[in-house]
Amino acid sequence: GLTTARRDGDVYDPPMPDVAREAHPWSDGFTWHDHERTPTTLTAEQVAAFDRDGFTVVPDAFDAGMLAKLDAAIAPGEQQVRELLASLPGGRISVAGVDTQTVAPHLVLQSDVLRSFCRHPLLVGICRDLMGDDVRLYWEQAVYKAPHSVEPVLWHQDNGYTFVVPQDYLTCWVAITDATLDNGCVSVLPGVHRDGTLRHVTTDIGQECWGDHDQAVQVPVSAGSIVVFSSLTPHSTGLNRTDNVRKAYIVQYCHDGAVAHLPDRAGEKGQPLPQEDHDRQVAVLCGGRSLG
C-alpha cells in the first residue's frame, strides 16, 4: 500500500509567501495536551504519532464497495459545483477552480449515505480516542482534484479558514482514490500543531500560513485509507500531474459546544457562533456513547 510518509522531493514548490511563523492574533495562551486515555480504535502508536506530529494514517480503512458508494453519493453535489465554477468568469472561487479542484461542502444535506458515513463506527471511534466523549460533525466536503491541475492548495491550517474554539478539532481525510506524489497527496508540517493557530493571509487561491518545504512530509495513501490530522496541522496538496481525478472526502469533527468567530466590520474577533446546526452538524458522540 501507499502508506509511507515521505519528505518532499520532486513535487511542486510554489513560491514561499511572506508569512511569518507567528500566532494568530486570536490565539491566546493555547496549550496542546497529549492524550492519556487508552485508545479503543487507534493503536497507542498512532495516538503518539498524532500528538507528536499532528497526524497519523489509518491504512485501508474502507473497502472498494464503500468507496464506490461514497463516490456515487458525492457525484450530484460535485457536478453542481463543477457547473457553478464553469459559469463564473475565470472559473474560480478561492481554492476551487475548474482547472484545479472542485470543493463540494455540506453533502450530508443531500445524501443519507454520506450522513450515515459521517457516523461510521470507525470514524466515531477515532473521534473518541482523539477528542473525548462529546463530539459533533463540524464540516464535510468532497475535494476532487482535476487532472493536470494548475494550482496547488497552499499551506494552511483548517482553523485558519474559520477560527473555531476549542481550536483543536479533527480532520479525517478519506482517500477515495489512491493519493500519490503525482496526483496531489496531503503534505504536512509535523509538530507545528502544538503552536496553536497561526496567522494566515488571504490569497487569490485561498488562505495561506507559514510553511517550510524543507520540513514537510508527504503522506501518500492508498484508496480507502484515512489521513487523520488536527485542525492545527499546517498542510497542503500539490498539483495533480496525472490523467485521472484525485478524489477525497474530508470529514471534520468538533467538540460539542464549539463556537466559531468571524471578523466583525473592524476586522476584530466577532461574537461566538455556536456550531450546532441540527441539520448538518449532527452529534456523533454523547457521553461517550455513539449516536450512529
C-alpha positions in Angstrom: 0.0 0.0 0.0 0.9 3.7 -0.3 1.1 4.4 3.4 4.6 5.6 4.0 5.1 9.3 4.7 7.8 10.8 2.5 9.7 14.1 2.6 9.0 16.5 -0.3 11.1 15.7 -3.3 10.3 16.4 -6.9 7.0 17.9 -6.2 5.5 21.3 -7.0 7.1 24.0 -4.8 5.1 27.2 -5.1 6.9 30.5 -4.2 7.2 30.9 -0.5 4.8 33.6 0.9 5.9 36.5 3.1 4.1 34.9 6.1 6.0 34.7 9.4 5.6 31.8 11.7 3.6 33.6 14.3 0.4 33.1 16.3 -3.0 34.1 15.0 -4.0 37.3 16.9 -7.0 35.5 18.4 -5.0 32.5 19.6 -4.2 33.5 23.2 -2.5 31.1 25.6 -3.1 27.9 23.5 -1.6 24.7 25.0 -1.6 21.3 23.4 -2.5 18.4 25.7 -1.2 15.0 24.9 -3.8 12.1 25.0 -3.6 10.0 28.1 -6.6 7.7 27.9 -6.2 4.2 26.5 -7.4 4.2 22.9 -10.1 1.8 21.7 -9.9 2.3 17.9 -6.4 3.6 17.1 -3.3 2.0 18.3 -1.2 3.6 21.1 1.5 4.2 18.4 -1.0 6.1 16.2 -2.1 8.3 19.1 1.5 9.0 20.0 2.2 10.0 16.4 -0.8 12.2 16.3 0.4 14.0 19.5 4.0 14.3 18.3 3.4 15.1 14.6 -0.1 16.3 14.3 -1.2 13.5 12.0 -1.5 9.7 11.7 -2.6 7.3 9.0 -5.2 4.6 9.2 -4.4 2.4 6.2 -7.0 0.5 4.2 -9.9 1.5 6.5 -12.7 1.2 3.8 -13.2 -1.3 1.1 -13.8 -0.8 -2.6 -17.6 -1.2 -2.1 -17.8 1.6 0.4 -15.6 3.9 -1.8 -17.9 3.3 -4.7 -21.0 4.2 -2.6 -19.2 7.4 -1.4 -18.3 8.4 -5.0 -21.8 7.8 -6.2 -23.3 9.8 -3.3 -20.9 12.7 -3.9 -21.4 12.8 -7.7 -24.6 15.0 -7.8 -23.2 17.7 -5.5 -19.8 17.6 -7.2 -21.4 18.0 -10.6 -23.3 21.1 -9.3 -20.1 22.7 -8.1 -18.4 22.0 -11.4 -21.3 23.6 -13.3 -21.2 26.6 -11.0 -17.5 27.1 -11.4 -17.8 26.8 -15.2 -20.4 29.6 -15.2 -18.1 32.1 -13.4 -15.6 34.5 -15.1 -12.2 32.8 -14.7 -13.9 29.6 -13.4 -12.7 30.1 -9.8 -13.8 30.7 -6.2 -10.9 30.9 -3.9 -9.3 27.5 -3.5 -11.8 25.9 -6.0 -11.4 26.1 -9.8 -12.5 24.2 -12.9 -8.8 23.8 -13.8 -7.8 23.0 -10.2 -10.3 21.2 -8.0 -14.0 21.1 -7.0 -14.9 21.6 -3.4 -18.4 20.4 -2.6 -19.5 21.0 1.0 -22.5 20.1 3.2 -23.3 16.9 1.2 -24.9 15.3 4.2 -27.9 17.6 3.4 -28.3 15.8 0.1 -27.3 12.2 0.9 -28.3 9.7 3.6 -25.3 7.6 2.5 -22.9 10.4 3.4 -24.9 11.3 6.6 -24.5 7.7 7.7 -20.9 7.5 6.7 -20.0 10.5 8.9 -21.3 8.4 11.9 -19.4 5.3 10.8 -18.1 3.4 13.8 -14.5 3.7 12.8 -14.7 7.5 12.4 -16.6 7.8 15.7 -14.0 5.6 17.4 -11.2 7.8 16.1 -13.1 10.8 17.5 -13.5 9.1 20.9 -9.8 8.4 21.0 -8.6 11.9 20.0 -11.4 14.2 21.1 -13.2 12.7 24.0 -16.8 11.7 24.8 -18.9 14.6 23.4 -18.3 15.3 19.7 -20.3 16.5 16.7 -19.8 16.8 13.0 -18.4 20.2 12.2 -17.9 20.2 8.4 -17.6 17.8 5.5 -16.8 18.3 1.9 -15.6 16.4 -1.2 -12.4 17.7 -2.8 -11.8 16.3 -6.3 -8.5 17.5 -7.8 -8.7 17.9 -11.6 -6.3 16.1 -14.0 -3.3 18.3 -14.8 -4.4 20.9 -12.3 -2.8 24.3 -12.4 -2.8 25.4 -8.8 -1.8 23.8 -5.5 -3.6 24.1 -2.2 -1.4 26.4 -0.2 -0.1 25.8 3.3 -2.9 26.4 5.8 -4.5 25.1 8.9 -8.1 24.2 8.8 -8.6 26.6 11.8 -7.1 29.3 9.7 -10.2 29.5 7.5 -12.7 29.9 10.3 -11.4 30.4 13.8 -13.1 27.7 16.0 -12.8 27.4 19.8 -11.7 24.9 21.0 -9.1 25.3 18.3 -8.1 21.6 18.1 -10.9 19.9 16.1 -10.3 16.9 13.9 -10.0 16.2 10.2 -10.4 12.8 8.7 -9.1 12.9 5.0 -10.6 9.8 3.3 -8.9 8.8 0.1 -11.5 7.6 -2.4 -8.7 7.1 -5.0 -5.0 6.5 -4.4 -3.4 9.8 -3.2 0.1 9.8 -4.6 3.1 12.1 -5.0 2.0 12.6 -8.6 -1.7 13.5 -8.1 -1.6 15.7 -5.0 -1.5 13.8 -1.8 -1.5 15.6 1.5 1.7 17.2 2.7 2.1 18.1 6.4 4.4 20.1 8.7 4.9 17.8 11.7 4.9 19.2 15.2 3.6 22.7 14.3 0.1 21.9 15.6 1.4 22.3 19.1 1.8 26.1 18.5 -2.0 26.6 18.1 -3.5 28.6 15.2 -1.0 30.6 13.1 -1.5 33.8 11.3 -3.0 33.4 7.8 -3.2 35.7 4.9 -5.8 35.8 2.1 -4.6 35.0 -1.4 -6.4 34.5 -4.7 -6.3 30.8 -4.2 -7.2 30.5 -0.6 -5.8 31.1 2.9 -2.1 30.7 3.5 0.1 30.4 6.6 3.8 29.9 7.2 5.2 26.8 5.6 8.6 25.2 5.0 9.0 22.6 2.3 12.3 21.5 3.8 10.4 20.3 6.9 7.4 19.0 5.1 6.4 15.3 4.9 4.4 14.0 2.0 1.7 11.4 3.0 0.8 9.2 0.1 -2.0 6.7 0.9 -3.9 4.0 -0.9 -7.6 4.3 -1.7 -9.7 3.6 1.4 -7.1 4.9 3.8 -7.6 7.9 6.2 -5.1 10.7 6.9 -6.1 11.9 10.4 -4.8 15.3 11.4 -5.5 18.2 13.7 -7.2 21.4 12.6 -3.9 23.0 13.7 -1.7 20.9 11.5 -0.4 23.0 8.5 -0.9 21.0 5.3 -1.0 21.5 1.6 -1.6 19.5 -1.6 0.4 19.7 -4.8 -0.6 19.6 -8.4 -2.3 16.6 -10.0 0.0 15.7 -12.8 -1.9 12.6 -13.9 -4.8 12.0 -16.4 -7.2 11.0 -13.6 -9.2 12.8 -10.9 -7.8 12.5 -7.4 -10.8 12.1 -5.1 -11.1 12.7 -1.4 -13.9 13.1 1.1 -13.0 15.2 4.1 -14.9 14.8 7.3 -14.3 17.2 10.3 -15.4 16.9 13.9 -15.5 19.5 16.6 -16.1 19.3 20.4 -19.7 19.6 21.5 -20.2 23.3 22.5 -17.6 24.6 20.0 -18.1 28.1 18.6 -16.8 29.9 15.6 -15.6 33.5 15.4 -15.8 35.6 12.2 -14.2 39.1 11.9 -16.5 42.0 12.6 -16.6 45.1 10.4 -13.5 46.4 12.1 -11.7 43.1 11.5 -11.8 42.2 15.2 -13.0 38.9 16.7 -16.7 38.7 16.2 -19.3 37.2 18.6 -19.2 33.4 19.1 -21.4 31.4 16.7 -22.4 28.0 18.2 -21.6 25.1 15.8 -24.8 23.1 16.4 -26.7 23.3 13.1 -29.0 20.3 13.7 -29.4 19.5 10.0 -25.7 19.0 9.3 -23.6 19.4 12.5 -25.1 16.3 14.0 -23.9 14.9 17.3 -21.8 11.7 16.8 -20.8 11.1 20.5 -22.7 12.0 23.6 -21.2 11.0 27.0 -19.0 8.5 25.2 -22.0 6.8 23.5 -22.1 6.6 19.7 -25.2 8.2 18.1 -24.7 6.4 14.8 
